[in-house]
């Protein structure tokens, strides 16, 4: 399903970033930590340069970052990526970025 593929791609991108805030932000292609995705605007799927992905204009991506989560004794940030597709059907994938 396309919605799952889009959510997986965004989640993989976000979880590959640093746990701790790094200096500088700017545009998405320069994001270097999970917190850079706070207040990420909802919109159709795009690559890191901001170019919309052809054929997916009827999908919307929403990203939510929740700080203050612990996995056992390890601090973590919860990342929820919700993709809403045609007909208003939403799929949410969740991952955790730990501080290690």
C-alpha positions as protocol buffer text, in pm:
chain_id: "A"
residue {
  index: 1
  type: UNK
  ca { x: 0 y: 0 z: 0 }
}
residue {
  index: 2
  type: UNK
  ca { x: 124 y: 344 z: -93 }
}
residue {
  index: 3
  type: UNK
  ca { x: 35 y: 505 z: 241 }
}
residue {
  index: 4
  type: UNK
  ca { x: 255 y: 257 z: 429 }
}
residue {
  index: 5
  type: UNK
  ca { x: 545 y: 310 z: 190 }
}
residue {
  index: 6
  type: UNK
  ca { x: 527 y: 687 z: 237 }
}
residue {
  index: 7
  type: UNK
  ca { x: 504 y: 658 z: 617 }
}
residue {
  index: 8
  type: UNK
  ca { x: 799 y: 414 z: 626 }
}
residue {
  index: 9
  type: UNK
  ca { x: 1015 y: 649 z: 419 }
}
residue {
  index: 10
  type: UNK
  ca { x: 946 y: 947 z: 645 }
}
residue {
  index: 11
  type: UNK
  ca { x: 992 y: 742 z: 963 }
}
residue {
  index: 12
  type: UNK
  ca { x: 1324 y: 602 z: 839 }
}
residue {
  index: 13
  type: UNK
  ca { x: 1445 y: 952 z: 753 }
}
residue {
  index: 14
  type: UNK
  ca { x: 1351 y: 1096 z: 1093 }
}
residue {
  index: 15
  type: UNK
  ca { x: 1487 y: 808 z: 1300 }
}
residue {
  index: 16
  type: UNK
  ca { x: 1822 y: 834 z: 1121 }
}
residue {
  index: 17
  type: UNK
  ca { x: 1874 y: 1182 z: 1272 }
}
residue {
  index: 18
  type: UNK
  ca { x: 2043 y: 1264 z: 1601 }
}
residue {
  index: 19
  type: UNK
  ca { x: 1848 y: 1243 z: 1927 }
}
residue {
  index: 20
  type: UNK
  ca { x: 1997 y: 1562 z: 2070 }
}
residue {
  index: 21
  type: UNK
  ca { x: 1934 y: 1899 z: 1911 }
}
residue {
  index: 22
  type: UNK
  ca { x: 2217 y: 2012 z: 1685 }
}
residue {
  index: 23
  type: UNK
  ca { x: 2299 y: 2371 z: 1588 }
}
residue {
  index: 24
  type: UNK
  ca { x: 2127 y: 2507 z: 1280 }
}
residue {
  index: 25
  type: UNK
  ca { x: 1817 y: 2393 z: 1103 }
}
residue {
  index: 26
  type: UNK
  ca { x: 1702 y: 2560 z: 786 }
}
residue {
  index: 27
  type: UNK
  ca { x: 1524 y: 2353 z: 526 }
}
residue {
  index: 28
  type: UNK
  ca { x: 1439 y: 1986 z: 554 }
}
residue {
  index: 29
  type: UNK
  ca { x: 1745 y: 1877 z: 355 }
}
residue {
  index: 30
  type: UNK
  ca { x: 1953 y: 2026 z: 640 }
}
residue {
  index: 31
  type: UNK
  ca { x: 1758 y: 1866 z: 926 }
}
residue {
  index: 32
  type: UNK
  ca { x: 2007 y: 1688 z: 1151 }
}
residue {
  index: 33
  type: UNK
  ca { x: 1807 y: 1596 z: 1461 }
}
residue {
  index: 34
  type: UNK
  ca { x: 1462 y: 1462 z: 1545 }
}
residue {
  index: 35
  type: UNK
  ca { x: 1346 y: 1792 z: 1696 }
}
residue {
  index: 36
  type: UNK
  ca { x: 1388 y: 1964 z: 1359 }
}
residue {
  index: 37
  type: UNK
  ca { x: 1067 y: 1786 z: 1258 }
}
residue {
  index: 38
  type: UNK
  ca { x: 862 y: 1954 z: 1534 }
}
residue {
  index: 39
  type: UNK
  ca { x: 597 y: 2172 z: 1370 }
}
residue {
  index: 40
  type: UNK
  ca { x: 670 y: 2011 z: 1032 }
}
residue {
  index: 41
  type: UNK
  ca { x: 385 y: 2136 z: 811 }
}
residue {
  index: 42
  type: UNK
  ca { x: 125 y: 1886 z: 698 }
}
residue {
  index: 43
  type: UNK
  ca { x: 126 y: 1842 z: 324 }
}
residue {
  index: 44
  type: UNK
  ca { x: 164 y: 1605 z: 34 }
}
residue {
  index: 45
  type: UNK
  ca { x: 468 y: 1374 z: 30 }
}
residue {
  index: 46
  type: UNK
  ca { x: 789 y: 1538 z: -88 }
}
residue {
  index: 47
  type: UNK
  ca { x: 1156 y: 1449 z: -100 }
}
residue {
  index: 48
  type: UNK
  ca { x: 1408 y: 1612 z: 133 }
}
residue {
  index: 49
  type: UNK
  ca { x: 1460 y: 1897 z: -114 }
}
residue {
  index: 50
  type: UNK
  ca { x: 1089 y: 1980 z: -99 }
}
residue {
  index: 51
  type: UNK
  ca { x: 999 y: 1850 z: -443 }
}
residue {
  index: 52
  type: UNK
  ca { x: 653 y: 1692 z: -441 }
}
residue {
  index: 53
  type: UNK
  ca { x: 647 y: 1325 z: -532 }
}
residue {
  index: 54
  type: UNK
  ca { x: 458 y: 1272 z: -856 }
}
residue {
  index: 55
  type: UNK
  ca { x: 127 y: 1091 z: -827 }
}
residue {
  index: 56
  type: UNK
  ca { x: 91 y: 1142 z: -451 }
}
residue {
  index: 57
  type: UNK
  ca { x: -77 y: 1482 z: -438 }
}
residue {
  index: 58
  type: UNK
  ca { x: -392 y: 1322 z: -292 }
}
residue {
  index: 59
  type: UNK
  ca { x: -196 y: 1205 z: 17 }
}
residue {
  index: 60
  type: UNK
  ca { x: -111 y: 1412 z: 324 }
}
residue {
  index: 61
  type: UNK
  ca { x: 173 y: 1354 z: 570 }
}
residue {
  index: 62
  type: UNK
  ca { x: 154 y: 1459 z: 937 }
}
residue {
  index: 63
  type: UNK
  ca { x: 450 y: 1421 z: 1175 }
}
residue {
  index: 64
  type: UNK
  ca { x: 427 y: 1431 z: 1556 }
}
residue {
  index: 65
  type: UNK
  ca { x: 727 y: 1419 z: 1788 }
}
residue {
  index: 66
  type: UNK
  ca { x: 673 y: 1346 z: 2159 }
}
residue {
  index: 67
  type: UNK
  ca { x: 961 y: 1409 z: 2396 }
}
residue {
  index: 68
  type: UNK
  ca { x: 992 y: 1275 z: 2750 }
}
residue {
  index: 69
  type: UNK
  ca { x: 929 y: 911 z: 2669 }
}
residue {
  index: 70
  type: UNK
  ca { x: 1142 y: 640 z: 2830 }
}
residue {
  index: 71
  type: UNK
  ca { x: 1202 y: 289 z: 2706 }
}
residue {
  index: 72
  type: UNK
  ca { x: 1299 y: 127 z: 3033 }
}
residue {
  index: 73
  type: UNK
  ca { x: 1569 y: 361 z: 3161 }
}
residue {
  index: 74
  type: UNK
  ca { x: 1666 y: 499 z: 2820 }
}
residue {
  index: 75
  type: UNK
  ca { x: 1532 y: 843 z: 2721 }
}
residue {
  index: 76
  type: UNK
  ca { x: 1348 y: 833 z: 2390 }
}
residue {
  index: 77
  type: UNK
  ca { x: 1144 y: 1048 z: 2155 }
}
residue {
  index: 78
  type: UNK
  ca { x: 830 y: 901 z: 2004 }
}
residue {
  index: 79
  type: UNK
  ca { x: 784 y: 970 z: 1634 }
}
residue {
  index: 80
  type: UNK
  ca { x: 439 y: 926 z: 1477 }
}
residue {
  index: 81
  type: UNK
  ca { x: 403 y: 959 z: 1101 }
}
residue {
  index: 82
  type: UNK
  ca { x: 44 y: 965 z: 979 }
}
residue {
  index: 83
  type: UNK
  ca { x: -34 y: 943 z: 610 }
}
residue {
  index: 84
  type: UNK
  ca { x: -387 y: 1015 z: 497 }
}
residue {
  index: 85
  type: UNK
  ca { x: -476 y: 891 z: 153 }
}
residue {
  index: 86
  type: UNK
  ca { x: -768 y: 899 z: -85 }
}
residue {
  index: 87
  type: UNK
  ca { x: -1101 y: 863 z: 89 }
}
residue {
  index: 88
  type: UNK
  ca { x: -961 y: 997 z: 415 }
}
residue {
  index: 89
  type: UNK
  ca { x: -810 y: 665 z: 520 }
}
residue {
  index: 90
  type: UNK
  ca { x: -520 y: 726 z: 764 }
}
residue {
  index: 91
  type: UNK
  ca { x: -227 y: 504 z: 853 }
}
residue {
  index: 92
  type: UNK
  ca { x: 7 y: 584 z: 1143 }
}
residue {
  index: 93
  type: UNK
  ca { x: 350 y: 430 z: 1196 }
}
residue {
  index: 94
  type: UNK
  ca { x: 535 y: 487 z: 1522 }
}
residue {
  index: 95
  type: UNK
  ca { x: 903 y: 464 z: 1603 }
}
residue {
  index: 96
  type: UNK
  ca { x: 1132 y: 568 z: 1885 }
}
residue {
  index: 97
  type: UNK
  ca { x: 1463 y: 751 z: 1867 }
}
residue {
  index: 98
  type: UNK
  ca { x: 1663 y: 675 z: 2177 }
}
residue {
  index: 99
  type: UNK
  ca { x: 1941 y: 875 z: 2341 }
}
residue {
  index: 100
  type: UNK
  ca { x: 2239 y: 646 z: 2329 }
}
